[in-house]
Amino acid sequence: MPDADKIGKFSRRWSKMFTKLCEGYFDGASLAKDAVFSLRKDLEHYGNFPIRFLIDASERLESLRDNPLFLPIHDWSEEDRYIRDLKFSYTRKFQPNQRAIELAILAYKDIEHILRNGGSIVGNLDEALIQKYVRRIYDSNFCELVPLALESQMDADWAEITHRLSGMDVFIDKHINTLVSQIAKKGNVKHLKMPSRFSLKKIISITDDVFNLGNRK
């Protein structure tokens, strides 16, 4: 079992998640439920200003989406100036968490990249931006650190752990969509409803009577 607390690449809550990922006792759905609890804590820690930042920025992207014929000749350097100015304004007025604002800017650029390359965003742009932001938090605070953490685990099965991480994705996306709907509706990250913490161990001892598993309390 990895001593994730000593790895120093994760926050404490994500180090516990990394340990569970490496242990191999839990399926993708159970791991995703645990991961989304850590994700909620990150969202609460980063606060509401990144959400307000993205909602303000969505008006800019809305104007781009509503005029697709002009996109091929649009001066995209204007978007860089706009988002820098918005960041400066928020930093000066509200002193938000800088890491959170940087992740929000990356989320903005994700949507900008889609529009710039001829893609389309269907539905609410606020939700699309918030979804990218929440996913950026999950990826940067956990997924992208897993390979770095595994470098210090000499006996780690990289292929198996990567497979487990990928197996979480469909559940993570579902939970993120649930969080995003709540955030977009309320306009803040407080009191988000979470899935049950129940987790199912997937490894069964060879001494277990498989016919009696359903009778366990």
C-alpha positions as CSV (number, residue, x, y, z in Angstrom):
1,M,0.0,0.0,0.0
2,P,1.5,3.4,-0.9
3,D,2.1,5.9,1.8
4,A,0.5,8.7,-0.1
5,D,0.7,11.2,2.8
6,K,4.5,11.2,2.3
7,I,4.4,11.6,-1.5
8,G,3.8,15.3,-1.2
9,K,2.2,15.7,-4.6
10,F,-1.5,15.7,-3.5
11,S,-3.4,17.6,-0.9
12,R,-4.2,15.4,2.1
13,R,-7.8,14.6,0.9
14,W,-6.5,13.6,-2.6
15,S,-3.6,11.5,-1.1
16,K,-6.2,9.3,0.6
17,M,-8.0,9.0,-2.8
18,F,-4.7,8.0,-4.4
19,T,-4.2,5.3,-1.8
20,K,-7.7,3.8,-2.5
21,L,-6.9,3.9,-6.2
22,C,-3.7,1.9,-5.7
23,E,-5.2,-0.6,-3.3
24,G,-7.6,-2.1,-5.9
25,Y,-10.4,-3.0,-3.5
26,F,-13.0,-0.7,-5.0
27,D,-14.7,-0.5,-8.4
28,G,-14.9,2.6,-10.6
29,A,-18.3,3.7,-9.3
30,S,-17.2,3.6,-5.7
31,L,-13.9,5.3,-6.3
32,A,-15.7,8.1,-8.2
33,K,-18.1,8.7,-5.3
34,D,-15.2,9.1,-3.0
35,A,-13.4,11.4,-5.5
36,V,-16.3,13.7,-5.9
37,F,-16.3,14.3,-2.1
38,S,-12.7,15.6,-2.5
39,L,-13.7,17.6,-5.5
40,R,-16.5,19.3,-3.6
41,K,-14.1,20.3,-0.9
42,D,-11.8,21.8,-3.5
43,L,-14.8,23.8,-5.0
44,E,-15.7,25.1,-1.5
45,H,-12.1,26.0,-0.8
46,Y,-11.8,27.9,-4.1
47,G,-15.1,29.8,-3.4
48,N,-17.7,31.5,-5.5
49,F,-15.5,34.1,-7.3
50,P,-14.3,31.8,-10.0
51,I,-18.0,31.0,-10.7
52,R,-18.9,34.7,-10.9
53,F,-15.8,35.2,-13.1
54,L,-17.0,32.5,-15.6
55,I,-20.6,33.8,-15.6
56,D,-19.3,37.3,-16.5
57,A,-17.0,35.9,-19.1
58,S,-19.8,33.8,-20.7
59,E,-21.3,37.0,-22.1
60,R,-18.2,37.5,-24.2
61,L,-18.4,33.9,-25.5
62,E,-22.1,34.3,-26.1
63,S,-21.4,37.1,-28.6
64,L,-18.9,34.9,-30.4
65,R,-21.3,32.0,-30.5
66,D,-24.1,34.2,-31.9
67,N,-22.0,35.4,-34.8
68,P,-20.3,32.3,-36.3
69,L,-19.8,33.9,-39.7
70,F,-17.4,36.4,-38.2
71,L,-15.3,33.9,-36.4
72,P,-12.8,33.1,-39.3
73,I,-11.8,36.8,-39.4
74,H,-12.1,37.5,-35.6
75,D,-9.0,38.9,-33.9
76,W,-8.5,36.3,-31.3
77,S,-5.8,38.2,-29.5
78,E,-8.7,40.4,-28.3
79,E,-9.9,37.4,-26.2
80,D,-6.5,37.2,-24.5
81,R,-6.7,40.9,-23.6
82,Y,-10.2,40.6,-22.5
83,I,-9.6,37.7,-20.1
84,R,-6.4,39.3,-18.7
85,D,-8.3,42.5,-18.0
86,L,-11.2,40.5,-16.4
87,K,-8.7,38.6,-14.2
88,F,-7.0,41.9,-13.2
89,S,-10.3,43.4,-12.3
90,Y,-11.4,40.4,-10.1
91,T,-8.0,40.2,-8.5
92,R,-8.0,43.8,-7.5
93,K,-11.6,43.9,-6.3
94,F,-12.1,40.5,-4.7
95,Q,-8.6,38.9,-4.1
96,P,-9.9,35.5,-5.2
97,N,-7.9,32.2,-4.9
98,Q,-5.4,32.7,-7.8
99,R,-5.1,29.0,-8.6
100,A,-8.9,28.9,-9.0
101,I,-8.9,31.9,-11.3
102,E,-6.2,30.4,-13.4
103,L,-8.2,27.2,-13.7
104,A,-11.3,29.3,-14.6
105,I,-9.2,31.0,-17.4
106,L,-8.2,27.6,-18.7
107,A,-11.9,26.6,-18.8
108,Y,-12.7,29.8,-20.7
109,K,-9.9,29.0,-23.2
110,D,-11.3,25.4,-23.6
111,I,-14.6,26.8,-24.8
112,E,-12.9,29.5,-26.9
113,H,-10.8,26.8,-28.6
114,I,-14.0,24.9,-29.5
115,L,-15.6,27.9,-31.1
116,R,-12.4,29.0,-32.8
117,N,-12.1,25.7,-34.5
118,G,-15.6,25.5,-35.8
119,G,-17.1,23.5,-33.0
120,S,-20.5,24.3,-31.4
121,I,-21.6,24.6,-27.8
122,V,-25.3,23.6,-27.5
123,G,-27.2,24.9,-24.5
124,N,-26.3,27.1,-21.6
125,L,-22.8,28.6,-21.9
126,D,-22.6,29.2,-18.2
127,E,-23.0,25.5,-17.5
128,A,-20.5,24.7,-20.3
129,L,-17.9,26.9,-18.7
130,I,-18.5,25.7,-15.2
131,Q,-18.3,22.1,-16.4
132,K,-14.9,22.7,-17.9
133,Y,-13.8,24.5,-14.7
134,V,-14.9,21.6,-12.4
135,R,-13.3,19.1,-14.6
136,R,-10.1,21.2,-14.7
137,I,-10.0,21.0,-10.9
138,Y,-10.4,17.3,-10.8
139,D,-7.8,16.7,-13.5
140,S,-5.2,19.1,-12.1
141,N,-5.6,18.2,-8.5
142,F,-5.8,14.5,-9.0
143,C,-5.6,12.8,-12.4
144,E,-2.5,14.7,-13.7
145,L,-0.6,14.0,-10.4
146,V,-1.2,10.3,-10.5
147,P,1.7,9.5,-12.9
148,L,4.0,11.7,-10.8
149,A,3.0,10.0,-7.6
150,L,3.5,6.5,-9.2
151,E,7.1,7.4,-9.9
152,S,7.9,7.0,-6.2
153,Q,6.0,3.6,-6.0
154,M,8.6,1.0,-7.1
155,D,6.1,-1.9,-7.1
156,A,3.1,0.0,-8.6
157,D,1.3,-1.6,-11.5
158,W,1.1,1.4,-13.8
159,A,-1.1,-0.3,-16.4
160,E,-3.6,-1.5,-13.8
161,I,-3.8,1.7,-11.9
162,T,-4.3,3.7,-15.1
163,H,-7.0,1.3,-16.1
164,R,-8.8,1.9,-12.7
165,L,-8.5,5.7,-13.2
166,S,-10.0,5.5,-16.7
167,G,-12.8,3.3,-15.3
168,M,-13.8,6.1,-13.0
169,D,-14.3,8.6,-15.8
170,V,-17.9,7.8,-16.8
171,F,-19.0,8.1,-13.2
172,I,-16.9,11.2,-12.5
173,D,-18.5,12.9,-15.5
174,K,-22.0,12.0,-14.3
175,H,-21.3,13.4,-10.8
176,I,-19.6,16.5,-12.3
177,N,-22.7,17.2,-14.4
178,T,-24.8,16.9,-11.2
179,L,-22.6,19.4,-9.4
180,V,-22.6,21.8,-12.4
181,S,-26.4,21.8,-12.6
182,Q,-26.6,22.8,-8.9
183,I,-23.9,25.5,-9.2
184,A,-25.4,27.0,-12.3
185,K,-28.8,27.1,-10.7
186,K,-27.7,28.6,-7.4
187,G,-24.7,30.7,-8.6
188,N,-22.5,29.4,-5.8
189,V,-20.7,26.3,-4.5
190,K,-22.3,26.1,-1.1
191,H,-24.3,23.1,0.2
192,L,-23.9,21.0,-2.9
193,K,-25.7,17.7,-2.7
194,M,-23.5,14.7,-2.9
195,P,-23.9,11.0,-3.8
196,S,-24.0,8.3,-1.1
197,R,-20.6,7.3,0.4
198,F,-21.4,3.6,0.1
199,S,-18.6,1.8,-1.6
200,L,-18.6,-1.8,-2.7
201,K,-15.4,-3.8,-2.4
202,K,-14.8,-5.8,-5.5
203,I,-12.2,-8.3,-4.2
204,I,-13.8,-11.4,-2.5
205,S,-11.7,-13.9,-0.5
206,I,-11.5,-17.3,-2.1
207,T,-12.7,-18.7,1.3
208,D,-16.0,-16.8,1.0
209,D,-19.2,-18.8,0.3
210,V,-20.4,-16.9,-2.8
211,F,-23.9,-18.3,-2.3
212,N,-24.1,-16.6,1.1
213,L,-22.8,-13.1,0.1
214,G,-26.3,-11.7,-0.4
215,N,-27.2,-12.6,3.1
216,R,-24.5,-10.5,4.7
217,K,-25.6,-7.5,6.8
